[in-house]
Amino acid sequence: MAPRRQDRSPKLLALLDSWTLDLESANRSPGTIRSYSDTIRLLDRYLTHHRMPTTVGTVEAEHIRSFLAAVRAGCHTDDERGDACT
């Protein structure tokens, strides 16, 4: 079995400025851009809090589903610690 290659993809938050610029160039409303940015920051805090991967190449659908379920259940906060239901 071949050894796993080290993931060298960027962290989610490292791409946020670039994505924001893309949304601005697509003429998205400031409210939409703020909402998307806030959600990415919340996702990053959730993933970090739960010791899940935070790089683009390692975040998988199951991680996103877990985050979305927590959001639907109200098990998240937008404080700096990223507390969530455990």
Backbone bond lengths (Angstrom), bond angles and torsions (degrees), N, CA, C in turn:
res aa  C-N    CA-C-N  psi(-1)  N-CA   C-N-CA  omega(-1)  CA-C   N-CA-C  phi
1 M - - - 1.446 - - 1.526 108.63 -
2 A 1.298 116.54 131.97 1.466 121.11 -178.30 1.526 110.12 -74.08
3 P 1.321 116.97 143.33 1.461 119.36 177.57 1.521 110.41 -66.54
4 R 1.328 115.57 148.43 1.464 120.22 178.64 1.517 110.07 -68.84
5 R 1.304 115.09 137.82 1.458 119.61 175.77 1.520 109.10 -75.72
6 Q 1.293 115.38 145.78 1.453 120.32 177.94 1.521 108.60 -70.26
7 D 1.323 115.68 133.96 1.455 120.00 178.66 1.523 108.84 -74.79
8 R 1.303 115.96 124.36 1.462 120.87 179.19 1.517 111.51 -115.67
9 S 1.305 116.35 15.57 1.455 119.06 179.81 1.530 109.83 -74.30
10 P 1.322 116.74 156.78 1.462 120.04 -177.13 1.522 112.37 -72.96
11 K 1.298 114.74 158.41 1.462 120.90 173.52 1.524 108.25 -70.29
12 L 1.328 115.83 152.40 1.462 120.76 -179.87 1.524 111.77 -52.19
13 L 1.327 116.40 -49.40 1.458 120.18 -175.93 1.524 113.19 -65.80
14 A 1.324 117.06 -23.51 1.461 120.18 178.74 1.525 111.71 -66.30
15 L 1.305 117.16 -22.08 1.468 121.55 -178.88 1.522 113.05 -98.79
16 L 1.316 117.14 -2.19 1.468 120.28 -174.06 1.524 112.36 -62.31
17 D 1.321 118.59 -43.08 1.472 119.99 -179.87 1.524 111.19 -62.51
18 S 1.311 116.54 -41.59 1.461 120.60 179.17 1.527 111.15 -64.15
19 W 1.338 115.96 -41.96 1.463 120.02 179.36 1.518 110.50 -66.32
20 T 1.333 116.51 -40.43 1.463 120.54 177.78 1.526 110.27 -59.96
21 L 1.314 116.86 -44.26 1.455 121.09 177.55 1.529 111.10 -60.13
22 D 1.323 116.73 -41.42 1.461 121.13 178.03 1.530 110.91 -63.14
23 L 1.326 116.78 -42.47 1.471 120.29 178.33 1.524 111.07 -64.82
24 E 1.328 116.53 -40.34 1.468 120.19 177.60 1.519 110.79 -63.53
25 S 1.329 117.11 -42.11 1.466 120.62 -179.21 1.533 111.28 -68.57
26 A 1.332 116.30 -23.24 1.467 120.59 176.15 1.525 111.22 -87.44
27 N 1.342 115.88 7.09 1.459 123.29 176.47 1.527 113.38 62.96
28 R 1.343 116.21 35.79 1.474 120.26 174.62 1.521 108.54 -73.54
29 S 1.295 116.91 151.37 1.464 120.48 -177.76 1.528 110.36 -69.02
30 P 1.327 117.03 151.44 1.466 120.10 177.17 1.536 112.22 -56.12
31 G 1.317 117.54 -36.20 1.463 120.74 178.55 1.518 112.17 -64.99
32 T 1.316 116.89 -39.89 1.467 121.26 177.89 1.519 110.03 -65.63
33 I 1.314 116.34 -45.70 1.466 120.38 -180.00 1.522 110.39 -61.59
34 R 1.319 117.30 -43.67 1.468 121.13 178.78 1.525 110.74 -62.80
35 S 1.331 116.84 -43.07 1.463 121.55 179.75 1.532 111.13 -62.16
36 Y 1.323 116.64 -46.97 1.466 120.96 179.01 1.533 110.64 -61.90
37 S 1.320 116.27 -45.19 1.467 120.77 -179.00 1.524 111.12 -63.61
38 D 1.322 116.43 -43.86 1.464 120.38 178.56 1.528 110.81 -61.10
39 T 1.327 116.33 -39.67 1.468 120.40 -179.78 1.520 111.53 -66.55
40 I 1.321 117.68 -40.03 1.466 120.54 177.88 1.525 110.36 -64.55
41 R 1.333 116.77 -41.92 1.469 119.61 177.80 1.535 110.86 -63.33
42 L 1.331 116.85 -41.37 1.460 121.02 178.17 1.525 110.80 -64.73
43 L 1.330 116.98 -41.90 1.461 121.29 176.34 1.527 110.47 -59.27
44 D 1.319 116.83 -46.07 1.460 120.04 179.66 1.524 111.09 -60.71
45 R 1.326 118.32 -43.39 1.466 120.80 178.70 1.520 110.86 -65.02
46 Y 1.338 117.03 -40.24 1.467 120.97 178.35 1.529 110.44 -61.68
47 L 1.327 116.39 -49.51 1.466 120.58 -179.38 1.523 110.68 -60.45
48 T 1.311 116.86 -44.48 1.466 120.88 179.80 1.518 110.87 -63.21
49 H 1.331 116.48 -45.86 1.466 121.52 -179.34 1.531 111.31 -58.28
50 H 1.313 116.12 -36.94 1.468 121.22 -177.36 1.529 112.67 -96.83
51 R 1.313 115.82 13.36 1.469 121.99 177.98 1.528 112.76 54.61
52 M 1.314 114.41 40.92 1.460 121.22 175.44 1.528 108.16 -99.78
53 P 1.316 117.80 161.82 1.463 120.16 -178.88 1.529 111.80 -64.13
54 T 1.324 115.28 150.31 1.467 120.67 -179.99 1.521 112.69 -127.50
55 T 1.324 116.91 13.14 1.464 119.01 175.77 1.520 109.07 -100.56
56 V 1.308 114.55 150.60 1.469 120.82 -175.49 1.523 111.56 -54.96
57 G 1.314 117.73 -40.28 1.455 121.26 -176.31 1.516 115.39 -77.22
58 T 1.334 117.33 -8.96 1.463 119.11 -176.00 1.522 114.23 -118.07
59 V 1.325 117.87 -15.46 1.469 119.60 175.75 1.520 107.24 -70.79
60 E 1.331 115.58 127.89 1.460 120.58 -177.72 1.527 110.28 -116.45
61 A 1.304 115.11 170.98 1.464 121.05 -177.98 1.527 111.96 -55.73
62 E 1.324 117.29 -38.12 1.465 119.98 -179.04 1.529 111.63 -62.86
63 H 1.328 117.49 -33.17 1.461 121.22 178.12 1.528 110.39 -68.83
64 I 1.314 115.67 -42.70 1.465 120.60 178.96 1.532 109.99 -66.18
65 R 1.332 116.90 -42.40 1.476 119.77 178.28 1.520 111.09 -61.42
66 S 1.324 117.51 -40.13 1.458 121.44 178.31 1.529 110.56 -62.30
67 F 1.326 116.64 -44.56 1.462 121.62 177.56 1.528 111.05 -61.18
68 L 1.324 117.17 -48.05 1.467 120.92 -178.75 1.528 111.56 -62.74
69 A 1.325 117.02 -38.20 1.466 120.37 176.98 1.526 110.14 -64.01
70 A 1.327 117.23 -40.91 1.464 121.13 178.62 1.523 110.69 -64.54
71 V 1.325 116.84 -41.06 1.466 120.54 178.27 1.527 110.04 -62.62
72 R 1.343 116.86 -46.58 1.468 120.45 179.63 1.518 111.83 -61.33
73 A 1.328 116.66 -34.80 1.466 121.50 -178.92 1.531 112.29 -82.90
74 G 1.325 116.62 -4.37 1.455 120.20 -178.24 1.516 112.95 75.42
75 C 1.316 116.56 17.57 1.464 121.77 -176.68 1.519 111.12 -94.58
76 H 1.292 116.21 56.25 1.460 120.73 175.89 1.516 107.25 -155.16
77 T 1.270 115.53 160.53 1.459 121.15 171.65 1.504 107.06 -134.42
78 D 1.295 116.29 165.41 1.459 118.17 175.27 1.522 109.79 -110.17
79 D 1.343 115.64 31.31 1.472 117.73 172.11 1.519 109.20 -82.80
80 E 1.279 117.37 172.99 1.460 121.82 -174.34 1.522 114.09 -68.46
81 R 1.319 119.00 -21.34 1.468 120.29 -178.71 1.519 111.94 -80.19
82 G 1.325 117.78 -22.72 1.455 119.75 -178.44 1.503 113.16 72.91
83 D 1.339 117.51 32.46 1.453 120.91 179.82 1.517 110.89 -56.16
84 A 1.293 116.17 146.51 1.456 121.70 177.85 1.518 108.62 -153.79
85 C 1.311 116.02 161.60 1.462 119.60 177.24 1.529 108.96 -60.24
86 T 1.287 115.71 142.64 1.460 118.77 179.08 1.505 110.23 -115.57
